[in-house]
C-alpha cells in the first residue's frame, strides 16, 4: 500500500484521512506467473497498481499472440477501452512473473474521485501518461526501424531485458526472435 500511496502522491497531495480512504478502496491481490488480470473478450472491471512484479499486454492476431506493452512495479494496469464503457476487451493482460497488485473497481474508483481532494486530477494525469506512452509507441512502430524500436525499449525499460523472455521483447518490437538475436549481436559489437 505504501508504494501505491507514493505513486498517487506523485500526482496529488494526500492528507492522512485521504490515505485511509485510498487504503479502504483498494484491495491486495496476488497473481502467479502466467495468470491473467484480463482476458480478451471479457470486460475489464478493475484498475490495478503493481506493487511488485511484471505484466504484459497482448492481442491474438490470426492465432498469434502479439505483445503490445508491459507494466512493472510502480505502474498501473488496466484496459481503459474496456474499463470505462464496460465493453469487451480486445487485449489480454497477463502476469509475466509472480505479481502483487493493489486493485480498485470502477465504482470504488469513482468514489476515490469524489472523496479525495484532487482525486479527479490524479485520474486525469495518470491517464494522460498512459495516452502519451501509447501514442509514442504507435508512432515508433510506423516510423522507426526494428533496431531503433529495440533500443528505445531498452532505454525505456532497462531492467526488463533480463526479466522478459526474448520472444516477448521480439513480439513487442514487431519482429521474430531470430531477428532480435541478430539486432542484439550487432548492437553488442
KOLZALO-701778 format. One line per field, with one value per residue: residue in three letters; x, y, z of N, C-alpha, C, O in turn. Coordinates in Angstrom, 1 decimal, decimal comma. Layout:
<zadrens>
code	c(ALA	...)
neast	c(X	...)
nnorth	c(Y	...)
nup	c(Z	...)
caeast	c(X	...)
canorth	c(Y	...)
caup	c(Z	...)
ceast	c(X	...)
cnorth	c(Y	...)
cup	c(Z	...)
oeast	c(X	...)
onorth	c(Y	...)
oup	c(Z	...)
</zadrens>
This chain:
<zadrens>
code	c(UNK	UNK	UNK	UNK	UNK	UNK	UNK	UNK	UNK	UNK	UNK	UNK	UNK	UNK	UNK	UNK	UNK	UNK	UNK	UNK	UNK	UNK	UNK	UNK	UNK	UNK	UNK	UNK	UNK	UNK	UNK	UNK	UNK	UNK	UNK	UNK	UNK	UNK	UNK	UNK	UNK	UNK	UNK	UNK	UNK	UNK	UNK	UNK	UNK	UNK	UNK	UNK	UNK	UNK	UNK	UNK	UNK	UNK	UNK	UNK	UNK	UNK	UNK	UNK	UNK	UNK	UNK	UNK	UNK	UNK	UNK	UNK	UNK	UNK	UNK	UNK	UNK	UNK	UNK	UNK	UNK	UNK	UNK	UNK	UNK	UNK	UNK	UNK	UNK	UNK	UNK	UNK	UNK	UNK	UNK	UNK	UNK	UNK	UNK	UNK	UNK	UNK	UNK	UNK	UNK	UNK	UNK	UNK	UNK	UNK	UNK	UNK	UNK	UNK	UNK	UNK	UNK	UNK	UNK	UNK	UNK	UNK	UNK	UNK	UNK	UNK	UNK	UNK	UNK	UNK	UNK	UNK	UNK	UNK	UNK	UNK	UNK	UNK	UNK	UNK	UNK	UNK	UNK	UNK	UNK	UNK	UNK	UNK	UNK	UNK	UNK	UNK	UNK	UNK	UNK	UNK	UNK	UNK	UNK	UNK	UNK	UNK	UNK	UNK	UNK	UNK	UNK	UNK	UNK	UNK	UNK	UNK	UNK	UNK	UNK	UNK	UNK	UNK	UNK	UNK	UNK	UNK	UNK	UNK	UNK	UNK	UNK	UNK	UNK)
neast	c(0,8	2,0	3,7	1,8	0,5	2,6	2,9	0,4	0,8	2,7	1,3	-0,8	-1,3	-1,9	-3,9	-3,8	-6,3	-7,2	-5,4	-6,3	-8,8	-8,0	-6,7	-8,8	-10,4	-8,8	-7,8	-5,7	-4,1	-2,8	-1,0	-0,1	2,7	1,9	-0,8	-3,9	-4,8	-6,7	-8,7	-8,9	-12,0	-13,4	-14,9	-13,1	-12,9	-11,5	-8,8	-5,4	-2,6	0,8	2,5	4,7	6,3	5,5	3,8	2,2	0,7	-1,3	-2,4	-4,4	-3,7	-4,8	-4,4	-1,9	0,0	0,5	2,6	1,9	2,6	4,1	3,9	5,4	6,5	5,3	3,7	0,5	-2,1	-4,5	-7,3	-8,4	-10,0	-11,9	-12,6	-13,8	-16,1	-17,3	-17,1	-16,4	-13,0	-10,3	-7,8	-5,5	-4,3	-1,6	0,2	3,7	5,6	5,4	3,2	2,3	-0,6	-2,4	-5,8	-8,6	-12,0	-14,5	-16,7	-15,6	-13,4	-14,6	-15,6	-13,2	-12,4	-14,4	-14,2	-11,6	-9,7	-8,6	-8,7	-9,9	-8,1	-5,8	-6,6	-6,9	-4,3	-2,9	-4,0	-3,4	-0,6	-0,6	-1,9	-0,1	2,2	1,2	0,6	3,2	4,4	2,9	3,6	6,3	6,3	5,4	7,3	10,0	12,9	13,2	15,6	15,9	13,5	13,9	16,2	15,0	13,1	14,9	16,0	13,8	12,9	15,1	15,6	14,0	14,9	16,3	14,4	12,4	11,2	12,9	11,2	8,9	9,9	10,7	8,3	7,0	8,6	8,1	9,1	10,6	11,9	14,5	15,4	15,7	17,7	19,9	19,9	20,6	23,2	24,5	24,3	25,9	28,4)
nnorth	c(-1,2	1,2	1,8	2,4	4,6	6,4	6,6	7,8	10,2	11,3	12,6	14,1	15,8	14,0	13,9	12,5	11,4	11,0	9,2	7,0	6,6	5,8	3,4	1,9	1,7	0,3	-3,1	-5,8	-8,1	-11,1	-12,5	-15,3	-16,2	-16,2	-16,1	-14,5	-11,1	-9,9	-11,1	-11,4	-10,4	-10,4	-8,1	-5,4	-4,8	-3,6	-1,5	-1,6	-1,3	-2,1	-3,5	-5,2	-7,1	-8,0	-7,4	-8,2	-6,9	-8,2	-9,2	-11,4	-12,1	-13,4	-15,9	-15,7	-14,6	-11,2	-9,1	-6,1	-4,3	-3,5	-3,5	-2,6	-2,9	-0,2	1,0	1,4	-0,9	-1,7	-1,9	0,6	1,1	-0,9	-0,8	1,8	2,1	-0,3	-2,4	-5,3	-6,5	-6,1	-6,9	-8,9	-9,1	-10,2	-11,8	-11,8	-12,7	-13,7	-11,6	-8,8	-6,9	-3,9	-3,4	-1,8	-1,3	-0,2	1,4	2,0	3,5	5,7	6,7	7,3	9,4	11,3	11,5	12,0	14,9	16,4	14,0	13,5	14,9	13,4	11,0	12,0	12,9	10,5	9,0	10,6	10,1	7,4	7,6	9,3	7,6	5,5	6,7	7,4	4,9	3,8	5,7	5,1	2,5	2,8	4,5	4,0	1,9	-1,6	-2,0	0,5	0,6	-1,5	-0,4	1,8	0,5	-0,8	1,5	2,7	0,7	-0,5	-2,5	-4,6	-6,2	-8,3	-9,7	-10,5	-13,0	-13,5	-13,8	-12,4	-9,7	-9,5	-9,8	-7,5	-5,5	-6,0	-8,0	-11,2	-13,6	-14,5	-12,5	-10,5	-11,5	-11,2	-8,4	-7,7	-8,8	-7,2	-4,7	-5,2	-5,3)
nup	c(0,0	0,6	-1,5	-3,5	-2,4	-2,5	-5,3	-6,0	-4,6	-6,1	-8,1	-6,8	-3,6	-0,5	2,4	5,7	6,3	3,7	2,8	4,2	3,1	0,5	1,1	2,0	-0,3	-2,2	-2,8	-1,9	-4,1	-5,4	-8,2	-9,9	-12,0	-15,4	-14,9	-15,7	-15,6	-17,1	-19,7	-23,2	-24,7	-22,4	-20,0	-18,7	-15,4	-13,4	-12,2	-11,6	-9,4	-9,6	-7,2	-6,9	-9,4	-12,8	-15,8	-19,0	-22,0	-24,5	-27,8	-29,7	-32,9	-35,8	-34,7	-33,5	-30,7	-30,1	-28,5	-26,9	-25,0	-21,7	-18,2	-15,1	-11,6	-9,7	-11,6	-13,2	-14,2	-16,7	-19,0	-20,4	-22,6	-22,4	-19,7	-19,0	-20,8	-20,1	-22,0	-24,0	-23,9	-26,2	-25,7	-23,8	-20,4	-18,7	-16,1	-16,0	-14,3	-10,8	-9,3	-7,3	-6,5	-6,1	-6,1	-7,7	-8,2	-10,7	-9,5	-7,0	-7,8	-8,8	-6,4	-5,2	-6,8	-6,0	-3,2	-2,5	-2,3	-5,2	-6,5	-9,0	-10,6	-10,2	-11,5	-14,2	-14,8	-14,6	-16,6	-18,8	-19,0	-19,7	-22,2	-23,7	-23,7	-25,2	-27,7	-28,5	-28,7	-30,8	-32,9	-33,1	-34,0	-36,6	-37,8	-37,0	-37,3	-36,7	-35,1	-33,9	-32,5	-30,7	-29,3	-28,1	-26,5	-24,7	-23,5	-22,3	-20,6	-19,0	-17,0	-17,7	-19,8	-18,8	-17,4	-19,1	-21,4	-24,5	-26,8	-26,1	-26,1	-28,7	-30,0	-29,1	-30,2	-32,8	-34,5	-35,4	-33,1	-33,9	-35,5	-33,6	-32,1	-33,9	-34,1	-31,4	-31,3	-33,2	-32,0	-29,7	-30,6)
caeast	c(0,0	2,9	4,1	0,6	0,3	3,7	2,6	-0,6	1,3	3,5	0,4	-1,5	-1,1	-2,9	-3,9	-3,8	-7,6	-7,4	-4,7	-7,1	-9,8	-7,3	-6,4	-10,1	-10,9	-8,0	-7,7	-4,5	-4,3	-1,6	-1,2	1,0	3,2	1,0	-2,2	-4,5	-5,6	-7,8	-8,6	-9,6	-13,4	-14,1	-15,0	-12,2	-13,7	-10,6	-7,5	-4,5	-1,3	1,7	3,4	5,9	6,0	5,6	2,6	2,3	-0,5	-1,1	-3,6	-4,4	-3,9	-4,7	-3,9	-0,6	0,0	1,3	2,8	1,8	3,1	4,5	3,9	6,1	6,2	5,2	2,8	-0,9	-2,5	-5,9	-7,6	-9,4	-11,0	-12,9	-13,0	-14,6	-17,5	-17,8	-17,2	-15,4	-11,6	-9,7	-6,5	-5,3	-3,2	-1,1	1,4	4,9	6,2	4,5	2,9	1,4	-1,3	-3,5	-6,8	-9,8	-13,1	-15,0	-17,4	-14,7	-12,6	-15,5	-15,6	-11,9	-12,5	-15,2	-13,9	-10,2	-9,4	-7,6	-8,8	-10,1	-6,9	-4,9	-7,1	-6,7	-2,9	-2,4	-4,5	-2,6	0,7	-0,9	-2,2	1,1	3,0	0,6	0,8	4,6	4,6	2,3	4,4	7,6	6,0	5,3	8,4	11,3	13,4	13,2	16,7	15,6	12,4	14,6	17,0	14,0	12,6	16,0	16,2	12,6	12,7	16,4	15,6	13,1	15,6	16,7	13,2	11,4	11,6	13,3	10,2	8,0	10,5	10,7	6,9	6,7	9,3	7,4	10,0	10,8	13,1	15,8	15,8	16,1	19,1	20,8	20,0	21,3	24,6	25,0	24,5	26,9	29,8)
canorth	c(0,0	2,4	2,2	3,0	6,0	7,2	6,9	8,8	11,5	11,9	13,4	15,0	15,6	13,3	14,0	11,2	10,8	10,6	7,9	5,9	6,3	5,0	2,1	1,3	1,4	-0,7	-4,4	-6,5	-9,3	-11,8	-13,3	-16,2	-16,0	-16,8	-15,8	-13,3	-10,0	-9,6	-11,9	-10,9	-10,8	-10,1	-6,7	-5,0	-4,3	-3,1	-0,9	-2,1	-0,8	-3,2	-3,3	-5,9	-8,0	-7,6	-7,8	-7,8	-6,7	-8,9	-9,4	-12,5	-11,7	-14,5	-17,1	-15,5	-13,6	-10,0	-8,3	-4,7	-3,5	-4,1	-2,7	-3,2	-2,3	1,3	1,4	1,0	-1,7	-1,7	-1,6	1,7	1,0	-1,8	-0,4	3,0	1,9	-1,6	-3,1	-6,4	-6,1	-6,7	-7,3	-9,6	-8,7	-11,5	-11,7	-12,5	-13,3	-13,5	-10,2	-8,3	-5,8	-3,1	-3,4	-1,0	-1,5	1,1	2,2	2,5	4,5	6,9	7,2	8,0	10,7	12,3	11,6	12,5	16,2	16,2	12,6	13,5	15,4	12,2	10,2	12,6	12,9	9,2	8,6	11,3	9,4	6,2	8,0	9,7	6,5	4,7	7,4	7,3	3,5	3,7	6,4	4,4	1,3	3,1	5,3	3,6	0,6	-2,6	-1,7	1,7	0,3	-2,3	0,5	2,6	-0,4	-0,9	2,8	2,9	-0,4	-1,1	-3,7	-5,7	-7,0	-9,6	-10,3	-11,0	-13,9	-12,8	-13,8	-11,3	-8,5	-9,5	-9,5	-6,1	-4,7	-6,3	-8,9	-12,6	-13,8	-14,7	-11,1	-9,8	-12,0	-10,5	-7,0	-7,7	-9,1	-6,0	-3,6	-5,5	-5,1)
caup	c(0,0	0,7	-2,9	-4,1	-1,8	-3,1	-6,7	-6,0	-4,1	-7,2	-8,8	-5,9	-2,2	0,2	3,8	6,4	6,2	2,4	2,7	4,8	2,0	-0,6	1,6	2,1	-1,6	-2,9	-2,2	-2,4	-4,9	-5,9	-9,4	-10,2	-13,3	-16,3	-14,6	-16,4	-14,9	-18,0	-20,9	-24,4	-24,8	-21,1	-19,6	-17,7	-14,3	-12,4	-12,4	-10,5	-9,2	-9,4	-6,1	-7,4	-10,5	-14,2	-16,6	-20,4	-22,7	-25,8	-28,6	-30,6	-34,3	-36,7	-34,0	-32,9	-29,7	-30,3	-27,3	-27,3	-23,9	-20,4	-17,0	-14,0	-10,3	-9,7	-12,7	-13,2	-15,4	-17,0	-20,4	-20,3	-23,7	-21,9	-18,4	-19,0	-21,3	-19,8	-23,2	-24,1	-24,2	-27,3	-25,3	-22,6	-19,6	-18,1	-15,2	-16,6	-13,1	-9,7	-9,2	-6,3	-7,0	-5,3	-7,1	-7,4	-9,2	-11,3	-8,5	-5,9	-8,4	-8,8	-5,0	-4,9	-7,5	-5,3	-1,8	-2,3	-2,9	-6,2	-7,0	-10,4	-11,2	-10,2	-12,6	-15,5	-15,0	-14,8	-18,0	-19,8	-19,1	-20,5	-23,6	-24,4	-24,0	-26,3	-29,0	-28,8	-29,2	-32,2	-33,8	-33,3	-34,8	-38,0	-38,3	-36,6	-37,7	-35,6	-34,3	-33,2	-31,5	-29,6	-28,5	-27,3	-25,4	-23,7	-22,8	-21,5	-19,7	-18,9	-16,2	-18,2	-20,8	-18,1	-16,8	-20,0	-22,5	-25,7	-27,7	-25,8	-26,5	-30,2	-30,4	-28,8	-31,2	-34,1	-35,3	-35,0	-32,1	-34,6	-35,9	-32,4	-31,7	-34,8	-33,7	-30,2	-31,6	-33,9	-31,0	-28,8	-31,3)
ceast	c(0,9	3,4	3,0	0,4	1,4	3,4	1,5	-0,1	2,3	2,6	-0,4	-1,1	-2,2	-2,8	-4,0	-5,2	-7,8	-6,5	-5,5	-8,2	-9,2	-7,1	-7,7	-10,6	-10,1	-7,9	-6,4	-4,9	-3,0	-1,9	0,1	1,5	2,3	-0,5	-2,7	-5,2	-6,8	-7,6	-9,5	-11,1	-14,2	-14,0	-13,9	-12,9	-12,8	-9,4	-6,7	-3,2	-0,4	2,7	4,8	5,4	6,0	4,4	2,9	0,9	-0,3	-2,5	-3,4	-4,7	-3,7	-4,0	-2,5	-0,7	1,0	1,4	2,8	2,2	3,4	4,2	4,6	5,8	6,2	4,3	1,4	-1,2	-4,0	-6,1	-8,7	-10,4	-12,1	-13,5	-14,0	-16,0	-18,1	-18,0	-16,1	-14,1	-11,1	-8,2	-6,6	-4,2	-2,8	0,2	2,5	5,6	5,2	4,4	1,9	0,8	-2,2	-4,6	-8,0	-10,8	-13,6	-15,7	-16,5	-13,7	-13,4	-15,6	-14,3	-11,9	-13,3	-14,8	-12,5	-10,0	-8,3	-7,7	-9,0	-8,9	-5,9	-5,3	-6,7	-5,2	-2,4	-2,8	-3,7	-1,3	0,5	-1,1	-0,9	2,1	2,5	0,8	2,3	5,0	4,1	3,1	5,7	7,4	6,0	6,5	9,8	11,6	13,2	14,4	16,5	14,5	13,0	15,4	16,1	13,4	13,7	16,1	15,0	12,5	14,1	16,4	14,8	13,8	16,0	15,5	12,2	12,0	11,9	12,1	9,1	8,6	10,4	9,3	6,6	7,4	8,8	8,3	10,0	12,0	14,4	16,3	16,3	17,5	20,1	21,0	20,8	22,8	25,2	25,3	25,6	28,3	30,4)
cnorth	c(1,3	2,8	2,8	4,4	6,9	7,6	7,9	10,2	12,1	12,9	14,5	14,8	14,8	13,6	12,6	10,6	10,3	9,3	6,8	5,6	5,5	3,6	1,3	0,9	0,4	-2,0	-5,1	-7,8	-9,8	-12,5	-14,1	-15,9	-16,8	-16,5	-14,5	-12,3	-9,7	-10,5	-11,3	-11,3	-10,5	-8,6	-6,5	-4,3	-3,6	-2,3	-1,4	-1,4	-1,9	-2,8	-4,0	-6,9	-7,3	-8,2	-7,4	-7,7	-7,4	-9,0	-10,7	-12,0	-12,9	-15,7	-16,9	-14,4	-12,5	-9,2	-6,9	-3,8	-4,2	-3,1	-3,4	-2,5	-0,8	1,8	0,8	0,1	-1,7	-1,7	-0,6	1,7	0,0	-1,3	0,7	2,7	0,5	-2,5	-4,3	-6,0	-6,8	-7,1	-8,2	-9,0	-9,9	-11,2	-12,5	-13,2	-13,1	-12,0	-9,8	-7,0	-5,1	-2,8	-2,5	-1,2	-0,1	1,9	2,8	3,6	5,8	7,5	7,9	9,3	11,8	12,5	12,1	13,8	16,0	14,8	12,6	14,0	14,2	11,3	10,7	12,6	11,5	8,7	9,3	10,6	8,2	6,6	8,4	8,6	5,6	5,4	7,3	5,9	3,3	4,5	5,7	3,2	1,6	3,9	4,9	2,2	-0,3	-2,3	-0,5	1,4	-0,6	-1,3	1,4	1,8	-0,5	0,4	3,0	1,9	-1,2	-2,4	-4,9	-6,6	-8,4	-10,3	-10,9	-12,0	-13,1	-12,7	-12,7	-9,9	-8,4	-9,2	-8,0	-5,2	-4,9	-7,2	-10,3	-12,7	-13,9	-13,3	-10,3	-10,2	-11,3	-9,0	-6,8	-7,9	-7,9	-4,9	-3,9	-5,3	-3,8)
cup	c(0,0	-0,7	-3,7	-3,7	-2,4	-4,5	-6,8	-5,6	-5,2	-8,0	-8,0	-4,4	-1,6	1,7	4,4	6,2	4,7	2,1	3,2	3,8	0,9	-0,1	1,7	0,7	-2,4	-2,1	-2,8	-3,1	-5,4	-7,2	-9,6	-11,7	-14,3	-16,1	-15,3	-15,4	-15,8	-19,2	-22,0	-24,4	-23,5	-20,9	-18,5	-16,6	-13,2	-13,0	-11,3	-10,5	-8,9	-8,3	-6,3	-8,5	-11,8	-15,0	-18,1	-21,0	-24,0	-26,5	-29,4	-32,0	-35,2	-36,0	-33,3	-31,9	-30,1	-29,1	-27,6	-26,1	-22,7	-19,4	-15,9	-12,7	-10,4	-10,7	-12,5	-14,4	-15,4	-18,5	-20,3	-21,4	-23,3	-20,6	-18,3	-19,5	-20,9	-21,0	-23,2	-24,5	-25,4	-27,0	-24,0	-21,8	-18,7	-17,2	-15,9	-15,5	-12,0	-9,4	-8,1	-6,7	-5,9	-6,3	-6,7	-8,5	-9,7	-10,2	-7,4	-6,5	-8,5	-7,4	-4,7	-5,6	-6,7	-3,8	-1,5	-3,0	-3,9	-6,9	-8,5	-11,2	-11,3	-11,4	-14,0	-15,8	-15,3	-16,2	-19,0	-20,0	-20,0	-22,0	-24,3	-24,7	-25,1	-27,7	-29,4	-29,4	-30,6	-33,2	-34,1	-34,2	-36,3	-38,6	-38,0	-37,1	-36,4	-34,6	-33,4	-32,1	-30,4	-28,7	-27,6	-26,2	-24,3	-22,9	-21,9	-20,4	-19,5	-18,1	-16,7	-19,2	-20,1	-17,6	-17,8	-21,0	-23,7	-26,7	-27,4	-26,2	-28,0	-30,7	-30,2	-29,8	-32,6	-35,1	-34,7	-34,0	-32,7	-35,0	-34,7	-32,0	-32,6	-34,4	-32,4	-30,4	-32,3	-32,9	-30,1	-29,3	-31,0)
oeast	c(0,5	3,4	3,2	0,2	1,1	3,6	1,6	-0,5	2,6	3,1	-0,6	-0,7	-3,4	-1,7	-4,2	-5,3	-8,5	-6,9	-5,5	-8,6	-9,8	-7,4	-7,7	-11,3	-10,7	-7,9	-6,1	-5,8	-2,1	-3,0	1,2	0,7	2,0	-1,3	-1,9	-5,9	-7,9	-6,5	-10,5	-11,3	-15,4	-13,2	-13,9	-13,5	-13,3	-9,0	-7,1	-2,7	-0,7	3,5	5,8	4,3	6,5	4,0	3,6	0,0	0,8	-3,5	-2,2	-5,8	-2,6	-3,2	-2,0	-1,4	2,1	0,4	3,5	2,3	3,1	4,3	4,6	4,9	7,1	4,1	1,2	-0,6	-4,7	-5,1	-9,9	-11,5	-13,2	-14,7	-15,0	-17,0	-19,2	-19,1	-15,1	-13,9	-11,5	-7,5	-7,6	-3,3	-3,7	1,0	2,4	6,3	4,2	5,4	0,9	1,4	-2,5	-4,3	-8,4	-10,4	-13,3	-15,4	-16,7	-13,4	-12,8	-15,6	-14,3	-11,4	-12,9	-15,0	-12,2	-10,2	-7,2	-6,9	-8,4	-8,6	-5,2	-4,5	-6,3	-4,8	-1,5	-2,0	-3,4	-0,8	1,3	-0,5	-0,7	2,7	3,3	1,1	2,5	5,7	4,8	3,4	6,1	8,2	6,4	6,6	10,7	10,7	13,1	14,2	16,7	14,6	12,6	15,3	16,4	13,2	13,3	16,3	15,2	12,0	14,1	17,2	15,0	13,3	15,9	15,7	11,4	13,2	11,2	11,9	8,4	7,8	10,1	9,1	5,9	6,8	8,9	8,2	9,4	12,9	15,4	17,5	17,3	18,3	21,2	22,1	21,7	23,7	26,3	26,3	26,3	29,3	31,5)
onorth	c(2,3	4,0	3,8	5,3	8,1	8,7	8,8	11,2	13,3	13,8	15,6	13,7	14,8	13,6	11,6	9,4	9,3	8,5	5,7	4,4	4,5	2,7	0,1	-0,2	-0,2	-2,0	-5,0	-8,5	-9,1	-13,2	-13,6	-15,5	-18,0	-16,7	-13,6	-12,7	-9,4	-10,7	-10,7	-12,5	-10,5	-7,9	-7,2	-3,3	-3,1	-2,5	-1,5	-1,0	-2,8	-1,9	-3,5	-7,4	-6,2	-9,4	-6,5	-8,4	-7,3	-9,1	-11,1	-11,5	-13,4	-16,4	-17,8	-13,4	-12,7	-8,7	-6,4	-2,5	-5,4	-1,8	-4,6	-1,6	-0,2	3,0	-0,2	0,3	-1,6	-1,4	-1,0	2,2	0,1	-1,4	0,6	3,0	0,2	-3,1	-4,2	-5,1	-8,0	-7,5	-8,1	-8,5	-10,4	-10,4	-13,6	-14,2	-12,4	-11,3	-10,5	-6,1	-5,8	-2,1	-2,5	-1,2	0,9	3,1	3,9	4,5	6,9	8,7	8,9	10,3	13,0	13,6	12,6	13,9	15,5	14,5	11,8	13,5	14,0	10,9	10,0	12,2	11,3	8,1	8,7	10,6	7,9	5,9	8,0	8,5	5,2	4,7	7,1	5,8	2,7	3,9	5,6	2,9	0,8	3,9	5,3	1,4	0,1	-2,5	-0,6	1,9	-0,4	-1,5	1,6	2,3	-0,4	0,3	3,5	2,2	-2,4	-3,4	-6,0	-7,7	-9,4	-11,5	-11,6	-11,9	-12,2	-11,7	-12,3	-9,1	-7,3	-8,4	-7,4	-4,2	-4,1	-7,1	-10,6	-11,8	-13,4	-13,0	-9,5	-9,4	-11,0	-8,5	-6,0	-7,2	-7,5	-4,2	-3,0	-5,2	-3,5)
oup	c(-0,6	-1,0	-4,4	-4,5	-2,7	-5,0	-7,7	-6,2	-5,1	-8,6	-8,4	-4,1	-2,0	2,3	3,7	6,0	4,5	1,3	2,6	3,6	0,5	-0,9	1,6	0,6	-3,3	-0,9	-4,0	-2,8	-5,8	-7,3	-9,5	-12,5	-14,0	-17,0	-15,5	-14,5	-15,2	-19,7	-21,8	-24,2	-23,5	-21,4	-17,5	-16,8	-12,2	-14,2	-10,2	-11,6	-8,1	-8,5	-6,0	-8,5	-12,0	-14,8	-18,4	-20,5	-24,7	-25,8	-29,7	-32,3	-35,3	-36,6	-32,7	-32,1	-30,4	-28,6	-28,5	-26,3	-22,5	-19,6	-15,8	-12,6	-11,0	-10,9	-11,8	-15,4	-14,4	-19,2	-20,2	-21,3	-23,9	-20,4	-17,7	-18,9	-21,3	-21,1	-22,5	-25,4	-25,7	-27,9	-23,3	-22,3	-18,0	-17,6	-16,2	-15,7	-12,1	-9,4	-7,9	-7,2	-4,9	-7,3	-5,5	-9,7	-9,1	-10,1	-7,1	-5,8	-8,3	-7,3	-4,0	-5,0	-6,7	-3,3	-0,4	-4,2	-3,6	-7,7	-9,2	-12,3	-12,3	-12,2	-14,9	-16,9	-16,2	-16,9	-20,1	-21,2	-20,9	-22,9	-25,4	-25,7	-26,0	-28,6	-30,6	-30,3	-31,4	-34,3	-35,3	-35,0	-37,1	-39,8	-38,7	-37,3	-35,3	-33,4	-32,2	-31,0	-29,2	-27,5	-26,5	-25,1	-23,1	-21,7	-20,8	-19,3	-19,8	-18,4	-16,2	-19,4	-20,8	-17,3	-17,4	-21,3	-24,0	-27,4	-28,3	-26,8	-28,6	-31,6	-31,1	-30,2	-33,5	-36,3	-33,6	-34,0	-32,2	-34,9	-34,8	-31,5	-32,1	-34,4	-32,3	-29,8	-32,0	-33,0	-29,6	-28,6	-31,4)
</zadrens>
